[in-house]
Amino acid sequence: MNIFEELKARGLVFQTTDEEALVKALTEGQVSYYSGYDPTADSLHLGHLVPILVCRHLQKAGHKPYPLVGGATGLIGDPSFKDAERSLQTKDTVDGWVTKIQGQLSNFLDFENGDNKAVMTNNYDWFGSISFIDFLRDVGKYFTVNYMMSKESVKKRIETGISYTEFAYQIMQGFDFYELNRQYGVTLQIGGSDQWGNMTAGTELLRRKADKTGHVITVPLITDSTGKKFGKSEGNAVWLDADKTSPYEMYQFWLNVMDEDAVRFLKIFTFLSLDEIADIEKRFDNARHERLAQKILAREVVSLVHGEEAYQQALNITEQLFAGNIKALSAKDLKQGLSNVPNYAVQADDDLKLVELLVTAGVVSSKRQAREDVTNGAIYINGDRIQDLDYTLSDSDKIDDELTVIRRGKKKYSVLTF
């Protein structure tokens, strides 16, 4: 199985320009390729991971990646399938985001070894020095307005309105391909399926301006079996930055994917061989309640994104919380594992008697309810059941002198911070 066949078997190919010519190029020699990432935030998210993984697969097969972060296009904004104009960011903000995203990309590709080591690029390097007149004369003349308006990303915005700024975006992305080809011999671009119009603008410019052939591979938009997509536009972003989505949160995300998606996601998001995944699928189907596929998926992706140590930490937090072993975890672990539960910062003048504090912290609505819960054994402090109505919190109840975990019933957690 050649690399292109493997990508297809994994569900990583949605569209290509000339598949026969592309396969020939990939099997006959080293191909230089790129994938672009606009700095629209200070971190990439799970939706970006798919083209990154395609880039890694290709590098492992001997081809040479030129990851691009759009220091220039990030100042403009891609209109592709957006309902409204993006808010323009300052150059300082975009530059900061460029640096962070370059750092994230460096975790996935090899920039150190071999004749196919990755080379980081930034399109501000060529856009920053080109004049508007030169750009119109040397690039704009190769695109007709009819051609540009035929793109789906533009069509969808004509009724609601699209600025010239965003209208011109496809030409800028096309020029990226041309420049990378001119400077580095890049002949293949990888991107999301929503980028098809922008990407083929690049192959068109290569053909018209340089009489060269460029190739395109788009990856599919990844959705779960209900049709829900990954990505920040849907309000359910899983970020690659550990400060925005902790390794524990990412672990839980993968652990909770539906059975119908688990094996498919193993093919897309991991580097386990297809034979290994077929074996996992057999064992998974024989005992789905054990969630083997989800556990392996969570292990592989968290280890890939954050490293083995972060995975082990996420696994330990999961196991200890499930067992109710709060005291076995550090304050740092608990901040990850309980980041989404109600949090109350204890004030210097708060009454630390448990009944009073349960009301003050919003764990219960009244003192009567607090007394009932304590008496009935429904209240736990750091995993220990407390049934003393006169119990008062002390320093010994503070984990690492930072926080106390209150549990009401089986699952309702609250965190007190000091």
C-alpha positions in Angstrom: 0.0 0.0 0.0 1.5 3.3 -1.1 1.2 6.5 1.1 -1.8 7.8 -0.9 -3.6 4.5 -0.6 -3.0 4.5 3.1 -4.3 8.1 3.5 -7.5 7.1 1.6 -7.9 3.9 3.7 -7.7 6.1 6.8 -10.4 8.4 5.5 -8.0 11.3 5.2 -8.6 12.2 1.5 -11.7 14.1 0.4 -10.7 15.7 -2.9 -7.7 15.8 -5.2 -6.9 17.6 -8.4 -5.4 14.9 -10.6 -5.2 11.7 -8.6 -3.3 9.7 -11.1 -0.6 12.3 -11.5 -0.4 12.9 -7.8 0.0 9.2 -7.0 2.7 9.0 -9.6 4.6 12.0 -8.0 4.3 10.5 -4.5 5.5 7.1 -5.5 8.3 8.1 -7.9 10.2 10.6 -5.7 10.2 13.1 -2.9 7.4 15.6 -3.0 7.7 19.0 -1.3 4.3 20.0 0.1 2.7 22.6 2.4 -0.3 23.2 4.6 -1.3 26.6 5.8 -2.7 27.8 9.1 -4.0 31.3 9.6 -3.5 32.7 13.1 -7.1 33.5 13.9 -6.5 32.7 17.6 -3.6 32.0 19.9 -3.9 28.2 19.4 -4.8 25.6 16.8 -7.7 23.3 17.7 -8.8 19.8 16.9 -10.1 20.7 13.4 -6.6 21.7 12.4 -5.1 18.4 13.6 -6.3 16.5 10.6 -4.3 18.2 7.9 -1.3 18.3 10.3 -1.5 14.5 10.7 -1.7 14.1 6.9 1.5 16.2 6.7 3.1 13.9 9.3 2.1 10.8 7.4 3.7 12.2 4.2 6.9 13.2 6.1 7.1 9.7 7.5 6.8 8.4 4.0 9.9 10.5 2.9 8.3 13.7 1.6 9.3 17.2 2.7 6.9 19.5 4.5 6.8 23.3 4.5 4.2 24.2 7.1 3.0 27.8 6.6 1.6 30.2 9.2 -0.3 33.1 7.7 1.3 36.2 9.2 -0.1 38.1 6.2 -3.4 36.3 5.4 -4.2 36.3 9.1 -4.3 40.1 8.9 -7.0 39.8 6.1 -9.4 37.0 7.0 -10.6 34.0 5.0 -14.3 34.3 4.0 -14.7 30.6 3.4 -18.1 29.5 4.6 -18.3 32.3 7.2 -21.6 34.1 7.6 -20.0 37.5 8.3 -16.8 39.4 8.0 -14.0 38.5 10.5 -12.9 41.1 12.9 -9.5 42.4 11.9 -6.7 42.0 14.5 -3.7 44.2 15.0 -0.4 43.2 13.5 1.2 42.8 17.0 -1.7 40.4 18.0 -1.3 38.4 14.8 2.5 38.2 15.2 2.0 36.8 18.7 -0.4 34.2 17.5 2.0 33.3 14.6 4.7 32.5 17.1 2.4 30.3 19.3 1.1 28.4 16.3 4.6 27.8 14.9 5.5 26.4 18.3 2.5 24.0 18.2 3.3 22.8 14.6 6.9 22.1 15.6 5.6 19.4 18.0 4.2 17.3 15.1 6.8 17.5 12.4 10.5 16.7 12.4 12.5 19.9 11.9 15.8 18.4 12.8 16.6 15.2 10.9 17.0 13.9 7.3 16.8 15.5 3.9 13.1 15.8 4.3 13.2 17.8 7.6 10.4 20.3 7.8 10.9 24.0 7.0 8.7 26.6 8.8 7.4 29.4 6.6 5.4 32.6 7.1 3.6 34.3 4.1 4.3 37.7 5.6 7.9 37.2 4.4 6.8 37.7 0.8 3.6 39.8 1.2 5.3 42.3 3.6 7.6 43.5 0.8 5.4 43.5 -2.3 3.6 46.7 -3.3 -0.1 46.9 -4.1 0.6 47.9 -7.7 3.1 45.0 -8.2 0.6 42.6 -6.7 -2.2 43.7 -9.0 0.1 43.6 -12.1 2.0 40.4 -11.3 -0.8 38.3 -9.6 -4.2 39.9 -10.0 -4.1 40.0 -13.8 -4.2 36.2 -13.8 -7.6 36.0 -12.2 -10.9 37.1 -13.7 -13.7 38.4 -11.6 -15.9 35.7 -13.0 -13.5 33.0 -11.9 -13.2 34.5 -8.4 -17.0 34.8 -8.0 -17.5 31.2 -9.0 -15.9 30.0 -5.8 -18.4 28.6 -3.3 -16.8 30.6 -0.5 -17.6 33.8 -2.3 -21.0 32.8 -3.7 -22.3 32.2 -0.2 -21.4 35.7 0.9 -22.6 37.7 -2.1 -26.1 38.2 -0.7 -25.0 39.2 2.8 -22.0 41.2 1.6 -18.3 40.6 1.2 -15.6 43.2 1.3 -12.9 43.5 -1.3 -10.5 42.5 1.5 -11.9 39.1 1.9 -12.8 38.8 -1.8 -9.1 39.0 -2.6 -8.2 36.4 0.0 -8.2 33.5 -2.6 -5.6 35.4 -4.7 -3.4 35.7 -1.7 -3.6 32.0 -0.9 -2.9 31.3 -4.6 0.2 33.4 -4.4 1.4 31.5 -1.4 1.5 28.3 -3.5 3.3 30.1 -6.3 5.9 31.6 -3.9 6.5 28.3 -2.2 6.9 26.6 -5.5 9.3 29.3 -6.7 11.4 29.3 -3.5 11.3 25.6 -2.5 9.8 23.6 -5.3 6.6 22.9 -3.4 4.1 21.1 -5.7 1.4 19.9 -3.3 -0.9 21.7 -0.9 -2.9 20.0 1.9 -5.9 21.7 3.4 -9.5 21.3 4.7 -12.3 20.6 2.3 -13.7 24.2 2.8 -10.4 25.4 1.3 -10.8 23.8 -2.1 -11.6 27.1 -3.9 -8.6 28.9 -2.3 -6.3 26.0 -3.0 -7.2 25.6 -6.6 -6.6 29.3 -7.1 -3.0 28.3 -6.4 -2.9 25.6 -9.0 -4.4 28.0 -11.4 -1.8 30.7 -10.7 1.0 28.1 -11.1 -0.4 27.0 -14.4 -0.9 30.5 -15.8 2.1 32.4 -14.4 4.7 29.6 -14.4 3.4 26.9 -16.7 3.7 24.4 -13.9 1.4 21.8 -12.4 0.4 21.9 -8.7 -1.5 19.2 -6.8 -4.1 19.6 -4.0 -5.4 17.2 -1.4 -8.3 18.2 0.8 -9.1 16.4 4.0 -12.7 15.8 4.9 -14.6 17.9 7.4 -14.6 15.6 10.4 -18.0 15.1 12.0 -19.4 12.6 14.5 -22.1 10.2 13.7 -24.8 12.8 14.5 -23.3 15.3 12.0 -21.7 17.5 14.7 -18.4 18.9 13.5 -15.2 19.6 15.4 -14.1 23.2 15.5 -14.3 26.5 17.4 -17.1 27.9 15.2 -19.4 25.3 16.7 -18.6 26.4 20.3 -17.1 23.0 21.2 -13.5 23.7 20.5 -10.9 21.3 21.8 -7.7 23.4 21.7 -4.2 22.0 21.2 -2.9 24.5 23.9 -2.9 22.8 27.3 -3.8 26.0 29.0 -7.0 26.3 26.9 -7.9 22.6 26.9 -6.1 20.6 29.5 -4.7 17.1 28.7 -7.4 15.7 31.1 -10.2 17.5 29.3 -8.8 16.3 25.9 -8.6 12.8 27.4 -12.2 12.9 28.5 -13.2 14.2 25.1 -11.8 11.2 23.3 -12.9 8.8 26.0 -16.5 9.9 25.5 -16.8 9.6 21.7 -19.6 7.4 20.5 -19.0 3.8 19.7 -20.0 4.4 16.1 -17.1 6.8 15.7 -14.3 5.3 17.8 -12.7 3.0 15.2 -13.1 5.6 12.4 -11.4 8.1 14.6 -8.5 5.7 15.4 -7.8 5.6 11.6 -7.9 9.4 11.3 -6.3 10.6 14.5 -3.7 8.0 15.3 -0.6 6.5 13.8 -1.5 2.9 14.8 -1.2 0.7 11.7 -4.4 -0.3 9.9 -3.8 -3.9 10.9 -3.5 -2.9 14.6 -6.7 -0.9 14.3 -8.5 -3.9 12.7 -7.4 -6.1 15.7 -8.7 -3.4 18.1 -12.0 -3.3 16.3 -12.5 -7.0 16.7 -11.9 -6.8 20.5 -13.9 -3.7 20.8 -16.9 -5.2 19.0 -16.8 -8.2 21.4 -17.1 -6.1 24.5 -18.1 -2.5 23.7 -19.0 -1.8 27.3 -15.2 -1.9 28.1 -14.7 1.1 25.7 -11.4 -0.3 24.5 -11.3 1.7 21.3 -12.1 5.0 23.1 -9.4 4.3 25.7 -6.7 3.6 23.1 -7.9 6.7 21.1 -7.6 8.9 24.1 -4.2 7.5 24.9 -2.8 7.9 21.4 -4.1 11.5 20.8 -3.2 12.9 24.2 0.2 11.4 24.0 0.7 12.8 20.5 -0.5 16.3 21.4 0.8 16.7 24.9 3.3 13.8 25.5 3.4 10.6 27.4 3.7 12.2 30.9 0.6 14.4 30.3 -1.3 11.3 29.2 -0.3 9.4 32.3 -1.4 12.4 34.4 -4.8 12.5 32.7 -5.3 8.8 33.2 -4.4 9.0 36.9 -6.8 11.9 37.4 -9.6 10.0 35.7 -9.0 6.8 37.7 -8.7 8.6 41.1 -11.8 10.8 40.5 -13.8 7.8 39.5 -12.7 6.0 42.7 -13.4 9.1 44.8 -9.7 9.2 45.9 -9.5 13.0 46.1 -6.6 13.0 48.5 -4.5 10.9 46.1 -4.4 13.9 43.7 -2.5 17.2 43.9 -4.1 20.6 43.7 -2.7 20.9 40.2 -4.3 17.6 39.2 -7.6 18.6 40.7 -7.6 21.9 38.9 -7.5 19.9 35.7 -10.0 17.3 36.6 -12.5 19.6 38.2 -12.0 22.7 36.0 -15.7 22.7 35.0 -17.3 22.3 38.4 -18.6 25.3 40.5 -15.8 27.1 42.2 -16.0 29.4 45.2 -13.2 31.6 46.5 -13.4 31.6 50.3 -13.3 35.1 51.7 -11.4 36.1 54.9 -14.7 36.8 56.8 -16.6 33.7 55.7 -17.9 31.4 58.4 -16.0 28.1 58.0 -18.6 26.0 59.7 -19.6 23.4 57.2 -23.4 24.1 57.3 -22.8 27.8 56.8 -20.2 27.3 54.0 -22.4 24.9 52.0 -24.9 27.8 51.6 -22.3 30.5 51.1 -20.5 28.5 48.4 -23.8 27.7 46.6 -23.6 24.0 47.2 -27.1 24.0 48.7 -29.8 26.7 48.7 -30.6 26.8 52.5 -29.2 25.9 55.9 -32.1 23.5 56.3 -31.0 21.6 53.2 -27.4 21.7 54.4 -28.2 20.2 57.7 -30.3 17.4 56.1 -27.5 16.6 53.6 -24.9 16.4 56.3 -27.1 14.4 58.6 -28.0 12.0 55.8 -24.3 11.4 54.8 -24.5 13.2 51.4 -21.6 15.6 52.0 -18.0 14.7 51.5 -14.9 16.8 52.2 -11.9 15.7 50.0 -13.6 12.3 49.6 -14.4 11.8 53.4 -18.0 11.7 54.5 -18.8 14.3 57.1 -21.9 13.9 59.2 -21.0 16.3 62.1 -23.3 19.3 62.0 -20.6 21.3 64.0 -17.8 20.4 61.6 -15.6 23.4 60.8 -13.1 23.6 57.9 -9.5 23.9 59.0 -6.1 24.0 57.3 -5.9 20.3 57.3 -8.8 20.3 54.8 -6.8 22.3 52.3 -5.1 20.2 49.6 -1.6 21.7 49.0 -2.9 24.7 51.0 -4.9 25.7 47.9 -8.3 24.1 47.7 -10.9 21.9 49.2 -13.2 19.6 47.3 -16.8 19.2 48.4 -19.0 16.5 47.0 -22.7 16.3 47.4 -24.2 12.9 46.7 -22.4 10.8 44.1 -21.4 13.3 41.4 -22.0 16.9 42.3 -18.6 18.5 43.0 -17.7 22.0 44.1 -14.3 23.4 44.7 -13.4 25.9 47.4 -10.2 27.9 46.8 -8.2 29.8 49.4 
